[in-house]
Amino acid sequence: MTEPLSNQIRSEEAKRERCVDPRERWRALQETIAWADAQQKPPRNSIQSCLERQRRLVAVLSRREPAEIRVAEDRPSFGSHY
């Protein structure tokens, strides 16, 4: 009969502990965390993400024909009074 899974897991973990230097394991863990942090997108309101959104918007607007961009002609401009 096979040994229970928990005993097998413990024996495999003990084997791994014997084979890997603790400093090497810590270095690998730090590298993995740094890599994962580098993969994240910038925060929503950061300068980098705002500039990226602006770049995408300008690219979309520059592809449109002038006839597609509508301006409200009957409205007074912003800040003007009647």
Secondary structure, DSSP 8 states (H G I E B T S, - for coil): ----HHHHHHHHHHHHHHHS-HHHHHHHHHHHHHHHHHHS---TTSHHHHHHHHHHHHHHHHHS-GGGS---SSS--TT---
